[in-house]
């Protein structure tokens, strides 16, 4: 199923200028919080949120292609 070219361009711009930098930031923070989440239960929701931020570029690319 082909999508609207404007939608593809919009998702590409979101991917390139927003999702990619946010993903790097989330990964940097997750590298410290992730290992501690196993020991400190209150950090588990924070780690889960950071993982979603790391996966955001994948979501943008899926929306761009579908």
CHARMM-style PDB file with segment names, atoms N, HN, CA, C and O in Angstrom:
ATOM      1  N   UNK     1       0.843  -1.176   0.000  1.00  0.00      PROA
ATOM      2  CA  UNK     1       0.000   0.000   0.000  1.00  0.00      PROA
ATOM      3  C   UNK     1       0.890   1.242   0.000  1.00  0.00      PROA
ATOM      4  O   UNK     1       1.712   1.428   0.898  1.00  0.00      PROA
ATOM      5  N   UNK     2       0.722   2.066  -0.992  1.00  0.00      PROA
ATOM      6  HN  UNK     2       0.055   1.915  -1.721  1.00  0.00      PROA
ATOM      7  CA  UNK     2       1.519   3.285  -1.102  1.00  0.00      PROA
ATOM      8  C   UNK     2       0.945   4.367  -0.193  1.00  0.00      PROA
ATOM      9  O   UNK     2      -0.269   4.488  -0.028  1.00  0.00      PROA
ATOM     10  N   UNK     3       1.843   5.143   0.386  1.00  0.00      PROA
ATOM     11  HN  UNK     3       2.829   5.045   0.252  1.00  0.00      PROA
ATOM     12  CA  UNK     3       1.368   6.228   1.249  1.00  0.00      PROA
ATOM     13  C   UNK     3       1.627   7.566   0.580  1.00  0.00      PROA
ATOM     14  O   UNK     3       2.310   7.653  -0.440  1.00  0.00      PROA
ATOM     15  N   UNK     4       1.081   8.573   1.162  1.00  0.00      PROA
ATOM     16  HN  UNK     4       0.526   8.502   1.991  1.00  0.00      PROA
ATOM     17  CA  UNK     4       1.215   9.932   0.667  1.00  0.00      PROA
ATOM     18  C   UNK     4       2.678  10.377   0.755  1.00  0.00      PROA
ATOM     19  O   UNK     4       3.288  10.231   1.814  1.00  0.00      PROA
ATOM     20  N   UNK     5       3.255  10.909  -0.310  1.00  0.00      PROA
ATOM     21  HN  UNK     5       2.759  11.028  -1.171  1.00  0.00      PROA
ATOM     22  CA  UNK     5       4.656  11.358  -0.259  1.00  0.00      PROA
ATOM     23  C   UNK     5       4.909  12.439   0.800  1.00  0.00      PROA
ATOM     24  O   UNK     5       5.989  12.491   1.389  1.00  0.00      PROA
ATOM     25  N   UNK     6       3.926  13.289   1.038  1.00  0.00      PROA
ATOM     26  HN  UNK     6       3.049  13.247   0.560  1.00  0.00      PROA
ATOM     27  CA  UNK     6       4.085  14.325   2.066  1.00  0.00      PROA
ATOM     28  C   UNK     6       4.214  13.699   3.452  1.00  0.00      PROA
ATOM     29  O   UNK     6       4.976  14.176   4.292  1.00  0.00      PROA
ATOM     30  N   UNK     7       3.465  12.632   3.679  1.00  0.00      PROA
ATOM     31  HN  UNK     7       2.845  12.244   2.997  1.00  0.00      PROA
ATOM     32  CA  UNK     7       3.551  11.930   4.959  1.00  0.00      PROA
ATOM     33  C   UNK     7       4.920  11.297   5.128  1.00  0.00      PROA
ATOM     34  O   UNK     7       5.502  11.339   6.212  1.00  0.00      PROA
ATOM     35  N   UNK     8       5.427  10.715   4.064  1.00  0.00      PROA
ATOM     36  HN  UNK     8       4.954  10.680   3.184  1.00  0.00      PROA
ATOM     37  CA  UNK     8       6.768  10.120   4.123  1.00  0.00      PROA
ATOM     38  C   UNK     8       7.820  11.171   4.435  1.00  0.00      PROA
ATOM     39  O   UNK     8       8.712  10.935   5.250  1.00  0.00      PROA
ATOM     40  N   UNK     9       7.724  12.318   3.798  1.00  0.00      PROA
ATOM     41  HN  UNK     9       6.999  12.510   3.136  1.00  0.00      PROA
ATOM     42  CA  UNK     9       8.691  13.395   4.035  1.00  0.00      PROA
ATOM     43  C   UNK     9       8.581  13.900   5.469  1.00  0.00      PROA
ATOM     44  O   UNK     9       9.594  14.149   6.124  1.00  0.00      PROA
ATOM     45  N   UNK    10       7.355  14.049   5.955  1.00  0.00      PROA
ATOM     46  HN  UNK    10       6.532  13.846   5.424  1.00  0.00      PROA
ATOM     47  CA  UNK    10       7.150  14.510   7.330  1.00  0.00      PROA
ATOM     48  C   UNK    10       7.783  13.536   8.327  1.00  0.00      PROA
ATOM     49  O   UNK    10       8.506  13.958   9.230  1.00  0.00      PROA
ATOM     50  N   UNK    11       7.514  12.234   8.170  1.00  0.00      PROA
ATOM     51  HN  UNK    11       6.927  11.892   7.437  1.00  0.00      PROA
ATOM     52  CA  UNK    11       8.081  11.244   9.076  1.00  0.00      PROA
ATOM     53  C   UNK    11       9.594  11.192   8.970  1.00  0.00      PROA
ATOM     54  O   UNK    11      10.277  10.962   9.968  1.00  0.00      PROA
ATOM     55  N   UNK    12      10.132  11.404   7.758  1.00  0.00      PROA
ATOM     56  HN  UNK    12       9.577  11.591   6.947  1.00  0.00      PROA
ATOM     57  CA  UNK    12      11.580  11.424   7.603  1.00  0.00      PROA
ATOM     58  C   UNK    12      12.192  12.601   8.352  1.00  0.00      PROA
ATOM     59  O   UNK    12      13.230  12.454   8.996  1.00  0.00      PROA
ATOM     60  N   UNK    13      11.558  13.764   8.274  1.00  0.00      PROA
ATOM     61  HN  UNK    13      10.714  13.883   7.751  1.00  0.00      PROA
ATOM     62  CA  UNK    13      12.068  14.934   8.984  1.00  0.00      PROA
ATOM     63  C   UNK    13      11.983  14.752  10.497  1.00  0.00      PROA
ATOM     64  O   UNK    13      12.895  15.141  11.226  1.00  0.00      PROA
ATOM     65  N   UNK    14      10.883  14.157  10.967  1.00  0.00      PROA
ATOM     66  HN  UNK    14      10.142  13.840  10.375  1.00  0.00      PROA
ATOM     67  CA  UNK    14      10.760  13.865  12.400  1.00  0.00      PROA
ATOM     68  C   UNK    14      11.854  12.884  12.812  1.00  0.00      PROA
ATOM     69  O   UNK    14      12.486  13.049  13.856  1.00  0.00      PROA
ATOM     70  N   UNK    15      12.069  11.867  11.990  1.00  0.00      PROA
ATOM     71  HN  UNK    15      11.556  11.733  11.143  1.00  0.00      PROA
ATOM     72  CA  UNK    15      13.118  10.880  12.265  1.00  0.00      PROA
ATOM     73  C   UNK    15      14.489  11.538  12.345  1.00  0.00      PROA
ATOM     74  O   UNK    15      15.243  11.307  13.291  1.00  0.00      PROA
ATOM     75  N   UNK    16      14.802  12.345  11.364  1.00  0.00      PROA
ATOM     76  HN  UNK    16      14.190  12.533  10.596  1.00  0.00      PROA
ATOM     77  CA  UNK    16      16.145  12.899  11.248  1.00  0.00      PROA
ATOM     78  C   UNK    16      16.451  13.954  12.310  1.00  0.00      PROA
ATOM     79  O   UNK    16      17.532  13.949  12.898  1.00  0.00      PROA
ATOM     80  N   UNK    17      15.505  14.854  12.555  1.00  0.00      PROA
ATOM     81  HN  UNK    17      14.627  14.858  12.077  1.00  0.00      PROA
ATOM     82  CA  UNK    17      15.791  15.999  13.414  1.00  0.00      PROA
ATOM     83  C   UNK    17      15.300  15.866  14.846  1.00  0.00      PROA
ATOM     84  O   UNK    17      15.755  16.607  15.718  1.00  0.00      PROA
ATOM     85  N   UNK    18      14.386  14.943  15.111  1.00  0.00      PROA
ATOM     86  HN  UNK    18      14.016  14.341  14.403  1.00  0.00      PROA
ATOM     87  CA  UNK    18      13.859  14.821  16.473  1.00  0.00      PROA
ATOM     88  C   UNK    18      14.143  13.434  17.057  1.00  0.00      PROA
ATOM     89  O   UNK    18      14.761  13.318  18.116  1.00  0.00      PROA
ATOM     90  N   UNK    19      13.693  12.388  16.368  1.00  0.00      PROA
ATOM     91  HN  UNK    19      13.191  12.482  15.508  1.00  0.00      PROA
ATOM     92  CA  UNK    19      13.775  11.042  16.932  1.00  0.00      PROA
ATOM     93  C   UNK    19      15.217  10.563  17.081  1.00  0.00      PROA
ATOM     94  O   UNK    19      15.561   9.933  18.081  1.00  0.00      PROA
ATOM     95  N   UNK    20      16.052  10.855  16.104  1.00  0.00      PROA
ATOM     96  HN  UNK    20      15.773  11.367  15.292  1.00  0.00      PROA
ATOM     97  CA  UNK    20      17.440  10.384  16.164  1.00  0.00      PROA
ATOM     98  C   UNK    20      18.195  11.014  17.341  1.00  0.00      PROA
ATOM     99  O   UNK    20      18.816  10.279  18.109  1.00  0.00      PROA
ATOM    100  N   UNK    21      18.167  12.340  17.516  1.00  0.00      PROA
ATOM    101  HN  UNK    21      17.662  12.937  16.893  1.00  0.00      PROA
ATOM    102  CA  UNK    21      18.856  12.917  18.692  1.00  0.00      PROA
ATOM    103  C   UNK    21      18.248  12.478  20.026  1.00  0.00      PROA
ATOM    104  O   UNK    21      18.974  12.245  20.993  1.00  0.00      PROA
ATOM    105  N   UNK    22      16.922  12.365  20.078  1.00  0.00      PROA
ATOM    106  HN  UNK    22      16.333  12.554  19.292  1.00  0.00      PROA
ATOM    107  CA  UNK    22      16.277  11.917  21.315  1.00  0.00      PROA
ATOM    108  C   UNK    22      16.718  10.492  21.636  1.00  0.00      PROA
ATOM    109  O   UNK    22      16.955  10.158  22.797  1.00  0.00      PROA
ATOM    110  N   UNK    23      16.825   9.667  20.622  1.00  0.00      PROA
ATOM    111  HN  UNK    23      16.633   9.938  19.679  1.00  0.00      PROA
ATOM    112  CA  UNK    23      17.250   8.285  20.816  1.00  0.00      PROA
ATOM    113  C   UNK    23      18.663   8.219  21.402  1.00  0.00      PROA
ATOM    114  O   UNK    23      18.915   7.438  22.320  1.00  0.00      PROA
ATOM    115  N   UNK    24      19.570   9.020  20.887  1.00  0.00      PROA
ATOM    116  HN  UNK    24      19.365   9.654  20.141  1.00  0.00      PROA
ATOM    117  CA  UNK    24      20.929   9.034  21.433  1.00  0.00      PROA
ATOM    118  C   UNK    24      20.937   9.493  22.882  1.00  0.00      PROA
ATOM    119  O   UNK    24      21.650   8.924  23.710  1.00  0.00      PROA
ATOM    120  N   UNK    25      20.150  10.518  23.197  1.00  0.00      PROA
ATOM    121  HN  UNK    25      19.571  10.979  22.525  1.00  0.00      PROA
ATOM    122  CA  UNK    25      20.074  11.008  24.572  1.00  0.00      PROA
ATOM    123  C   UNK    25      19.515   9.932  25.500  1.00  0.00      PROA
ATOM    124  O   UNK    25      20.052   9.697  26.582  1.00  0.00      PROA
ATOM    125  N   UNK    26      18.431   9.281  25.070  1.00  0.00      PROA
ATOM    126  HN  UNK    26      17.995   9.473  24.191  1.00  0.00      PROA
ATOM    127  CA  UNK    26      17.817   8.232  25.898  1.00  0.00      PROA
ATOM    128  C   UNK    26      18.774   7.072  26.108  1.00  0.00      PROA
ATOM    129  O   UNK    26      18.839   6.506  27.200  1.00  0.00      PROA
ATOM    130  N   UNK    27      19.522   6.713  25.058  1.00  0.00      PROA
ATOM    131  HN  UNK    27      19.469   7.172  24.171  1.00  0.00      PROA
ATOM    132  CA  UNK    27      20.476   5.613  25.204  1.00  0.00      PROA
ATOM    133  C   UNK    27      21.570   5.973  26.206  1.00  0.00      PROA
ATOM    134  O   UNK    27      21.960   5.147  27.031  1.00  0.00      PROA
ATOM    135  N   UNK    28      22.058   7.202  26.132  1.00  0.00      PROA
ATOM    136  HN  UNK    28      21.741   7.874  25.462  1.00  0.00      PROA
ATOM    137  CA  UNK    28      23.102   7.631  27.060  1.00  0.00      PROA
ATOM    138  C   UNK    28      22.619   7.519  28.507  1.00  0.00      PROA
ATOM    139  O   UNK    28      23.330   6.988  29.360  1.00  0.00      PROA
ATOM    140  N   UNK    29      21.423   8.014  28.781  1.00  0.00      PROA
ATOM    141  HN  UNK    29      20.846   8.446  28.088  1.00  0.00      PROA
ATOM    142  CA  UNK    29      20.873   7.945  30.142  1.00  0.00      PROA
ATOM    143  C   UNK    29      20.568   6.500  30.522  1.00  0.00      PROA
ATOM    144  O   UNK    29      20.809   6.090  31.657  1.00  0.00      PROA
ATOM    145  N   UNK    30      20.036   5.725  29.568  1.00  0.00      PROA
ATOM    146  HN  UNK    30      19.841   6.058  28.646  1.00  0.00      PROA
ATOM    147  CA  UNK    30      19.695   4.331  29.857  1.00  0.00      PROA
ATOM    148  C   UNK    30      20.928   3.508  30.214  1.00  0.00      PROA
ATOM    149  O   UNK    30      20.835   2.572  31.009  1.00  0.00      PROA
ATOM    150  N   UNK    31      22.074   3.841  29.644  1.00  0.00      PROA
ATOM    151  HN  UNK    31      22.150   4.601  28.998  1.00  0.00      PROA
ATOM    152  CA  UNK    31      23.284   3.085  29.943  1.00  0.00      PROA
ATOM    153  C   UNK    31      23.660   3.181  31.427  1.00  0.00      PROA
ATOM    154  O   UNK    31      24.367   2.316  31.944  1.00  0.00      PROA
ATOM    155  N   UNK    32      23.196   4.218  32.103  1.00  0.00      PROA
ATOM    156  HN  UNK    32      22.622   4.921  31.683  1.00  0.00      PROA
ATOM    157  CA  UNK    32      23.427   4.337  33.539  1.00  0.00      PROA
ATOM    158  C   UNK    32      22.248   3.801  34.356  1.00  0.00      PROA
ATOM    159  O   UNK    32      22.444   3.149  35.382  1.00  0.00      PROA
ATOM    160  N   UNK    33      21.041   4.076  33.901  1.00  0.00      PROA
ATOM    161  HN  UNK    33      20.882   4.606  33.068  1.00  0.00      PROA
ATOM    162  CA  UNK    33      19.842   3.701  34.663  1.00  0.00      PROA
ATOM    163  C   UNK    33      19.505   2.224  34.487  1.00  0.00      PROA
ATOM    164  O   UNK    33      19.056   1.579  35.435  1.00  0.00      PROA
ATOM    165  N   UNK    34      19.713   1.680  33.291  1.00  0.00      PROA
ATOM    166  HN  UNK    34      20.077   2.204  32.521  1.00  0.00      PROA
ATOM    167  CA  UNK    34      19.336   0.302  32.989  1.00  0.00      PROA
ATOM    168  C   UNK    34      19.899  -0.727  33.950  1.00  0.00      PROA
ATOM    169  O   UNK    34      19.140  -1.528  34.496  1.00  0.00      PROA
ATOM    170  N   UNK    35      21.202  -0.732  34.174  1.00  0.00      PROA
ATOM    171  HN  UNK    35      21.818  -0.081  33.730  1.00  0.00      PROA
ATOM    172  CA  UNK    35      21.750  -1.719  35.106  1.00  0.00      PROA
ATOM    173  C   UNK    35      21.248  -1.542  36.544  1.00  0.00      PROA
ATOM    174  O   UNK    35      21.112  -2.516  37.284  1.00  0.00      PROA
ATOM    175  N   UNK    36      20.978  -0.303  36.928  1.00  0.00      PROA
ATOM    176  HN  UNK    36      21.088   0.489  36.327  1.00  0.00      PROA
ATOM    177  CA  UNK    36      20.494  -0.062  38.285  1.00  0.00      PROA
ATOM    178  C   UNK    36      19.030  -0.459  38.462  1.00  0.00      PROA
ATOM    179  O   UNK    36      18.581  -0.695  39.583  1.00  0.00      PROA
ATOM    180  N   UNK    37      18.291  -0.533  37.365  1.00  0.00      PROA
ATOM    181  HN  UNK    37      18.656  -0.341  36.454  1.00  0.00      PROA
ATOM    182  CA  UNK    37      16.867  -0.853  37.457  1.00  0.00      PROA
ATOM    183  C   UNK    37      16.635  -2.262  37.989  1.00  0.00      PROA
ATOM    184  O   UNK    37      15.592  -2.543  38.578  1.00  0.00      PROA
ATOM    185  N   UNK    38      17.601  -3.140  37.783  1.00  0.00      PROA
ATOM    186  HN  UNK    38      18.449  -2.912  37.304  1.00  0.00      PROA
ATOM    187  CA  UNK    38      17.471  -4.485  38.342  1.00  0.00      PROA
ATOM    188  C   UNK    38      17.545  -4.508  39.851  1.00  0.00      PROA
ATOM    189  O   UNK    38      16.956  -5.380  40.490  1.00  0.00      PROA
ATOM    190  N   UNK    39      18.262  -3.561  40.426  1.00  0.00      PROA
ATOM    191  HN  UNK    39      18.741  -2.854  39.906  1.00  0.00      PROA
ATOM    192  CA  UNK    39      18.435  -3.504  41.882  1.00  0.00      PROA
ATOM    193  C   UNK    39      17.463  -2.550  42.552  1.00  0.00      PROA
ATOM    194  O   UNK    39      17.023  -2.790  43.676  1.00  0.00      PROA
ATOM    195  N   UNK    40      17.132  -1.472  41.867  1.00  0.00      PROA
ATOM    196  HN  UNK    40      17.490  -1.277  40.954  1.00  0.00      PROA
ATOM    197  CA  UNK    40      16.268  -0.439  42.438  1.00  0.00      PROA
ATOM    198  C   UNK    40      14.959  -0.450  41.656  1.00  0.00      PROA
ATOM    199  O   UNK    40      14.890   0.040  40.529  1.00  0.00      PROA
ATOM    200  N   UNK    41      13.934  -1.009  42.264  1.00  0.00      PROA
ATOM    201  HN  UNK    41      13.989  -1.407  43.180  1.00  0.00      PROA
ATOM    202  CA  UNK    41      12.664  -1.233  41.566  1.00  0.00      PROA
ATOM    203  C   UNK    41      11.997   0.055  41.091  1.00  0.00      PROA
ATOM    204  O   UNK    41      11.275   0.031  40.094  1.00  0.00      PROA
ATOM    205  N   UNK    42      12.213   1.163  41.765  1.00  0.00      PROA
ATOM    206  HN  UNK    42      12.799   1.182  42.575  1.00  0.00      PROA
ATOM    207  CA  UNK    42      11.562   2.411  41.353  1.00  0.00      PROA
ATOM    208  C   UNK    42      12.155   2.962  40.058  1.00  0.00      PROA
ATOM    209  O   UNK    42      11.581   3.873  39.462  1.00  0.00      PROA
ATOM    210  N   UNK    43      13.290   2.428  39.613  1.00  0.00      PROA
ATOM    211  HN  UNK    43      13.756   1.688  40.097  1.00  0.00      PROA
ATOM    212  CA  UNK    43      13.887   2.870  38.361  1.00  0.00      PROA
ATOM    213  C   UNK    43      13.381   2.082  37.141  1.00  0.00      PROA
ATOM    214  O   UNK    43      13.675   2.450  36.003  1.00  0.00      PROA
ATOM    215  N   UNK    44      12.632   1.015  37.371  1.00  0.00      PROA
ATOM    216  HN  UNK    44      12.393   0.716  38.295  1.00  0.00      PROA
ATOM    217  CA  UNK    44      12.131   0.223  36.250  1.00  0.00      PROA
ATOM    218  C   UNK    44      11.238   1.017  35.302  1.00  0.00      PROA
ATOM    219  O   UNK    44      11.411   0.897  34.089  1.00  0.00      PROA
ATOM    220  N   UNK    45      10.280   1.833  35.794  1.00  0.00      PROA
ATOM    221  HN  UNK    45      10.139   1.931  36.779  1.00  0.00      PROA
ATOM    222  CA  UNK    45       9.481   2.635  34.856  1.00  0.00      PROA
ATOM    223  C   UNK    45      10.324   3.652  34.077  1.00  0.00      PROA
ATOM    224  O   UNK    45      10.039   3.943  32.915  1.00  0.00      PROA
ATOM    225  N   UNK    46      11.348   4.180  34.717  1.00  0.00      PROA
ATOM    226  HN  UNK    46      11.580   3.944  35.661  1.00  0.00      PROA
ATOM    227  CA  UNK    46      12.239   5.125  34.037  1.00  0.00      PROA
ATOM    228  C   UNK    46      12.993   4.401  32.921  1.00  0.00      PROA
ATOM    229  O   UNK    46      13.102   4.911  31.805  1.00  0.00      PROA
ATOM    230  N   UNK    47      13.507   3.224  33.224  1.00  0.00      PROA
ATOM    231  HN  UNK    47      13.418   2.810  34.130  1.00  0.00      PROA
ATOM    232  CA  UNK    47      14.229   2.443  32.219  1.00  0.00      PROA
ATOM    233  C   UNK    47      13.311   2.057  31.063  1.00  0.00      PROA
ATOM    234  O   UNK    47      13.728   2.097  29.906  1.00  0.00      PROA
ATOM    235  N   UNK    48      12.071   1.684  31.360  1.00  0.00      PROA
ATOM    236  HN  UNK    48      11.732   1.652  32.301  1.00  0.00      PROA
ATOM    237  CA  UNK    48      11.112   1.328  30.307  1.00  0.00      PROA
ATOM    238  C   UNK    48      10.821   2.529  29.404  1.00  0.00      PROA
ATOM    239  O   UNK    48      10.734   2.382  28.185  1.00  0.00      PROA
ATOM    240  N   UNK    49      10.674   3.699  29.992  1.00  0.00      PROA
ATOM    241  HN  UNK    49      10.746   3.819  30.982  1.00  0.00      PROA
ATOM    242  CA  UNK    49      10.434   4.915  29.204  1.00  0.00      PROA
ATOM    243  C   UNK    49      11.639   5.248  28.329  1.00  0.00      PROA
ATOM    244  O   UNK    49      11.481   5.652  27.177  1.00  0.00      PROA
ATOM    245  N   UNK    50      12.825   5.080  28.870  1.00  0.00      PROA
ATOM    246  HN  UNK    50      12.952   4.751  29.805  1.00  0.00      PROA
ATOM    247  CA  UNK    50      14.032   5.350  28.090  1.00  0.00      PROA
ATOM    248  C   UNK    50      14.177   4.372  26.921  1.00  0.00      PROA
ATOM    249  O   UNK    50      14.627   4.755  25.841  1.00  0.00      PROA
ATOM    250  N   UNK    51      13.797   3.115  27.137  1.00  0.00      PROA
ATOM    251  HN  UNK    51      13.431   2.804  28.014  1.00  0.00      PROA
ATOM    252  CA  UNK    51      13.841   2.132  26.042  1.00  0.00      PROA
ATOM    253  C   UNK    51      12.874   2.537  24.935  1.00  0.00      PROA
ATOM    254  O   UNK    51      13.188   2.385  23.754  1.00  0.00      PROA
ATOM    255  N   UNK    52      11.716   3.046  25.298  1.00  0.00      PROA
ATOM    256  HN  UNK    52      11.462   3.170  26.257  1.00  0.00      PROA
ATOM    257  CA  UNK    52      10.774   3.516  24.274  1.00  0.00      PROA
ATOM    258  C   UNK    52      11.369   4.682  23.489  1.00  0.00      PROA
ATOM    259  O   UNK    52      11.151   4.795  22.283  1.00  0.00      PROA
ATOM    260  N   UNK    53      12.111   5.538  24.163  1.00  0.00      PROA
ATOM    261  HN  UNK    53      12.289   5.446  25.143  1.00  0.00      PROA
ATOM    262  CA  UNK    53      12.788   6.633  23.475  1.00  0.00      PROA
ATOM    263  C   UNK    53      13.866   6.134  22.530  1.00  0.00      PROA
ATOM    264  O   UNK    53      14.075   6.708  21.461  1.00  0.00      PROA
ATOM    265  N   UNK    54      14.549   5.066  22.919  1.00  0.00      PROA
ATOM    266  HN  UNK    54      14.379   4.599  23.787  1.00  0.00      PROA
ATOM    267  CA  UNK    54      15.569   4.481  22.055  1.00  0.00      PROA
ATOM    268  C   UNK    54      14.935   3.862  20.819  1.00  0.00      PROA
ATOM    269  O   UNK    54      15.526   3.887  19.739  1.00  0.00      PROA
ATOM    270  N   UNK    55      13.741   3.310  20.968  1.00  0.00      PROA
ATOM    271  HN  UNK    55      13.261   3.291  21.845  1.00  0.00      PROA
ATOM    272  CA  UNK    55      13.059   2.651  19.845  1.00  0.00      PROA
ATOM    273  C   UNK    55      12.239   3.615  18.982  1.00  0.00      PROA
ATOM    274  O   UNK    55      11.647   3.192  17.989  1.00  0.00      PROA
ATOM    275  N   UNK    56      12.192   4.888  19.337  1.00  0.00      PROA
ATOM    276  HN  UNK    56      12.672   5.232  20.144  1.00  0.00      PROA
ATOM    277  CA  UNK    56      11.377   5.842  18.592  1.00  0.00      PROA
ATOM    278  C   UNK    56      11.783   5.986  17.124  1.00  0.00      PROA
ATOM    279  O   UNK    56      10.896   6.096  16.279  1.00  0.00      PROA
ATOM    280  N   UNK    57      13.074   5.991  16.772  1.00  0.00      PROA
ATOM    281  HN  UNK    57      13.795   5.902  17.459  1.00  0.00      PROA
ATOM    282  CA  UNK    57      13.415   6.067  15.337  1.00  0.00      PROA
ATOM    283  C   UNK    57      12.847   4.893  14.532  1.00  0.00      PROA
ATOM    284  O   UNK    57      12.452   5.061  13.378  1.00  0.00      PROA
ATOM    285  N   UNK    58      12.809   3.718  15.139  1.00  0.00      PROA
ATOM    286  HN  UNK    58      13.130   3.581  16.077  1.00  0.00      PROA
ATOM    287  CA  UNK    58      12.222   2.570  14.446  1.00  0.00      PROA
ATOM    288  C   UNK    58      10.741   2.812  14.162  1.00  0.00      PROA
ATOM    289  O   UNK    58      10.251   2.466  13.087  1.00  0.00      PROA
ATOM    290  N   UNK    59      10.040   3.395  15.104  1.00  0.00      PROA
ATOM    291  HN  UNK    59      10.438   3.677  15.977  1.00  0.00      PROA
ATOM    292  CA  UNK    59       8.636   3.711  14.916  1.00  0.00      PROA
ATOM    293  C   UNK    59       8.454   4.729  13.781  1.00  0.00      PROA
ATOM    294  O   UNK    59       7.542   4.606  12.964  1.00  0.00      PROA
ATOM    295  N   UNK    60       9.322   5.719  13.744  1.00  0.00      PROA
ATOM    296  HN  UNK    60      10.063   5.820  14.407  1.00  0.00      PROA
ATOM    297  CA  UNK    60       9.244   6.726  12.668  1.00  0.00      PROA
ATOM    298  C   UNK    60       9.461   6.102  11.298  1.00  0.00      PROA
ATOM    299  O   UNK    60       8.751   6.423  10.345  1.00  0.00      PROA
ATOM    300  N   UNK    61      10.439   5.211  11.199  1.00  0.00      PROA
ATOM    301  HN  UNK    61      11.016   4.950  11.973  1.00  0.00      PROA
ATOM    302  CA  UNK    61      10.714   4.576   9.910  1.00  0.00      PROA
ATOM    303  C   UNK    61       9.560   3.669   9.500  1.00  0.00      PROA
ATOM    304  O   UNK    61       9.210   3.613   8.321  1.00  0.00      PROA
ATOM    305  N   UNK    62       8.970   2.965  10.446  1.00  0.00      PROA
ATOM    306  HN  UNK    62       9.254   3.010  11.404  1.00  0.00      PROA
ATOM    307  CA  UNK    62       7.805   2.133  10.112  1.00  0.00      PROA
ATOM    308  C   UNK    62       6.662   2.992   9.619  1.00  0.00      PROA
ATOM    309  O   UNK    62       5.989   2.625   8.656  1.00  0.00      PROA
ATOM    310  N   UNK    63       6.425   4.129  10.258  1.00  0.00      PROA
ATOM    311  HN  UNK    63       6.972   4.427  11.041  1.00  0.00      PROA
ATOM    312  CA  UNK    63       5.354   5.027   9.809  1.00  0.00      PROA
ATOM    313  C   UNK    63       5.689   5.661   8.469  1.00  0.00      PROA
ATOM    314  O   UNK    63       4.788   5.968   7.688  1.00  0.00      PROA
ATOM    315  N   UNK    64       6.963   5.858   8.195  1.00  0.00      PROA
ATOM    316  HN  UNK    64       7.694   5.609   8.830  1.00  0.00      PROA
ATOM    317  CA  UNK    64       7.379   6.438   6.938  1.00  0.00      PROA
ATOM    318  C   UNK    64       7.143   5.447   5.780  1.00  0.00      PROA
ATOM    319  O   UNK    64       6.808   5.856   4.668  1.00  0.00      PROA
ATOM    320  N   UNK    65       7.315   4.175   6.047  1.00  0.00      PROA
ATOM    321  HN  UNK    65       7.587   3.843   6.951  1.00  0.00      PROA
ATOM    322  CA  UNK    65       7.221   3.149   4.995  1.00  0.00      PROA
ATOM    323  C   UNK    65       5.821   2.585   4.813  1.00  0.00      PROA
ATOM    324  O   UNK    65       5.538   1.970   3.784  1.00  0.00      PROA
ATOM    325  N   UNK    66       4.947   2.776   5.778  1.00  0.00      PROA
ATOM    326  HN  UNK    66       5.177   3.275   6.614  1.00  0.00      PROA
ATOM    327  CA  UNK    66       3.617   2.162   5.678  1.00  0.00      PROA
ATOM    328  C   UNK    66       2.564   3.214   5.556  1.00  0.00      PROA
ATOM    329  OT1 UNK    66       1.379   2.894   5.460  1.00  0.00      PROA
TER     330      UNK     66
END
